[in-house]
């Protein structure tokens, strides 16, 4: 499974605008995180300033 992680300036703005781009709502939303389950790849947006989990590998 491929994933794309994107750092954004405003999670709230991304949650408002990305559904127009992807034609779906996020499948999961937390205080600092939103996830869209696209056909390929999945997209995860992260709010800046959140401590990075070094155990998570990208792609």
N, C-alpha and C positions, 0 to 999 in steps of 0.2 A: 504494500500500500504506500503510495507516495503522498507526502504532505507538503504544504507550503505554509510557512510561518511569516507573518507580516507584523512589523512594529508600526503602530499608528499613533497619531497625536491625540485623537479623541475617540474612545470606544463608543460613546453615545452617538457621535456623528457617523461612525462606520456602521453601527447597527441600523441607523436611519437610511443610509445611502446604499449599502451593499445589496439589500434585497432587490432594489431596482436593477442592479447590474447582474445579479445571479438568478433572479426570478424565484427565489425561495427565502424564507426567513431563517435566521440562525437556529441550528438544532440544539445548541447549548449556550447559555449566557450566564456569566458570573460577574462579580464586581470588576474584575480586571481582564476578562477573557470572553471571547465569543467564538463559536465554531459553526461553520457552514459545511454541511456534508454534501459536497458537490460530487458529481460522477467521478471526476478525477482531475486533479488531486483535491484532497480536502484542504480547506483554508482555515487557519487558526490565526486570530488577531490577538496581540498582546499589548496591554497598556504599558507605556514606558515607565520606568522607575520601579517596576516589580522585580524583586530579586530573582535572577535566573536560576533554574534548576539544572545544574551541570550534568545530571544523570540522563537528561532527555537529549537524544540525538536528533539532529535535523536531517530530514530526507532519508 
